[in-house]
Amino acid sequence: MALKHANDETFDSMISNGLTLVDFWASWCGPCQMFGPIFESVSDMRNDVNFVKFEIDDVNRRTPAKFGIRSIPSVLAFVNGELKEARSGLMDEETLIQWIEELKG
């Protein structure tokens, strides 16, 4: 499934259905740049999960503040719009896939 990109205005509608993973990132963040291709690769493998990227910038401050994003990359897992779990820091592909399996369990 193709990655989708959210902002403060589109965020709620993008997390409302099914399991959705949201990658909070910034273009200036080195670990975010390393995690981006991993997140995208797993999104190509998993059609049963929604993958959303949310760039933290001067325009999009409301959503990261709402969820207390303090470090990036941070990935938040939502099921039908409800926050289930959050993880911060760089994950490898295997760890991300294992986490998805646990969330779907």
C-alpha positions as CSV (number, residue, x, y, z in Angstrom):
1,M,0.0,0.0,0.0
2,A,1.3,3.4,-0.9
3,L,2.4,5.8,1.8
4,K,0.1,8.6,2.6
5,H,1.2,12.0,3.9
6,A,-0.8,13.7,6.6
7,N,-0.9,17.2,8.1
8,D,-2.9,18.8,11.0
9,E,-6.0,19.1,8.8
10,T,-6.1,15.6,7.3
11,F,-4.7,13.6,10.3
12,D,-7.9,12.5,12.0
13,S,-9.5,11.2,8.8
14,M,-6.4,9.2,7.8
15,I,-6.2,7.2,11.1
16,S,-9.9,6.5,11.4
17,N,-10.1,3.1,9.7
18,G,-8.2,-0.1,10.6
19,L,-4.6,-0.4,11.8
20,T,-2.6,2.8,10.9
21,L,1.0,3.4,11.7
22,V,2.1,7.1,11.6
23,D,5.7,8.0,11.2
24,F,6.4,11.4,12.8
25,W,9.6,12.7,11.2
26,A,11.5,15.8,10.0
27,S,13.7,16.4,6.9
28,W,16.6,17.6,9.2
29,C,16.6,14.4,11.3
30,G,19.3,11.9,10.4
31,P,17.6,8.8,12.0
32,C,14.4,9.8,10.3
33,Q,16.1,9.7,7.0
34,M,17.4,6.2,7.7
35,F,14.0,5.0,8.9
36,G,12.0,6.4,6.0
37,P,13.0,3.8,3.4
38,I,12.4,1.0,6.0
39,F,8.9,2.4,6.7
40,E,8.2,2.6,3.0
41,S,9.5,-0.9,2.3
42,V,7.3,-2.4,4.9
43,S,4.3,-0.4,3.6
44,D,4.9,-2.1,0.2
45,M,4.7,-5.5,1.9
46,R,1.6,-5.0,4.0
47,N,-1.7,-4.1,2.3
48,D,-3.5,-4.8,5.6
49,V,-2.1,-1.8,7.3
50,N,-2.3,2.0,6.6
51,F,1.1,3.8,6.6
52,V,1.1,7.5,7.1
53,K,4.0,9.9,7.3
54,F,3.6,13.2,9.2
55,E,6.4,15.8,8.8
56,I,6.9,17.9,11.9
57,D,7.4,21.4,10.7
58,D,6.4,25.0,11.5
59,V,2.9,24.5,9.9
60,N,2.0,21.2,11.5
61,R,2.4,21.6,15.2
62,R,-1.0,20.8,16.6
63,T,-1.0,17.0,16.1
64,P,2.6,16.3,17.4
65,A,1.7,18.4,20.5
66,K,-1.6,16.5,21.0
67,F,0.3,13.2,21.2
68,G,3.3,14.5,23.1
69,I,5.9,13.8,20.4
70,R,9.2,14.7,22.0
71,S,11.7,12.7,19.8
72,I,11.7,11.6,16.3
73,P,11.4,9.3,14.5
74,S,8.3,8.3,16.5
75,V,5.8,5.8,15.2
76,L,2.3,5.8,16.7
77,A,-0.1,2.9,16.1
78,F,-3.8,3.6,15.9
79,V,-6.7,1.2,15.5
80,N,-9.9,2.8,14.2
81,G,-8.6,6.2,15.3
82,E,-7.7,5.1,18.9
83,L,-4.0,5.3,19.9
84,K,-2.8,1.8,20.9
85,E,1.0,2.2,21.2
86,A,3.9,4.4,20.4
87,R,7.5,3.7,19.8
88,S,10.4,6.1,19.4
89,G,13.7,5.7,17.7
90,L,15.1,3.9,14.7
91,M,13.6,0.4,14.0
92,D,14.9,-2.1,11.5
93,E,12.5,-3.8,9.1
94,E,12.3,-7.0,11.1
95,T,11.3,-5.1,14.3
96,L,8.7,-3.1,12.5
97,I,7.1,-6.2,11.0
98,Q,7.2,-8.0,14.3
99,W,5.4,-5.0,16.0
100,I,2.7,-5.1,13.3
101,E,2.1,-8.8,14.0
102,E,1.8,-8.0,17.7
103,L,-0.6,-5.2,17.0
104,K,-2.7,-7.4,14.7
105,G,-2.5,-10.3,17.1
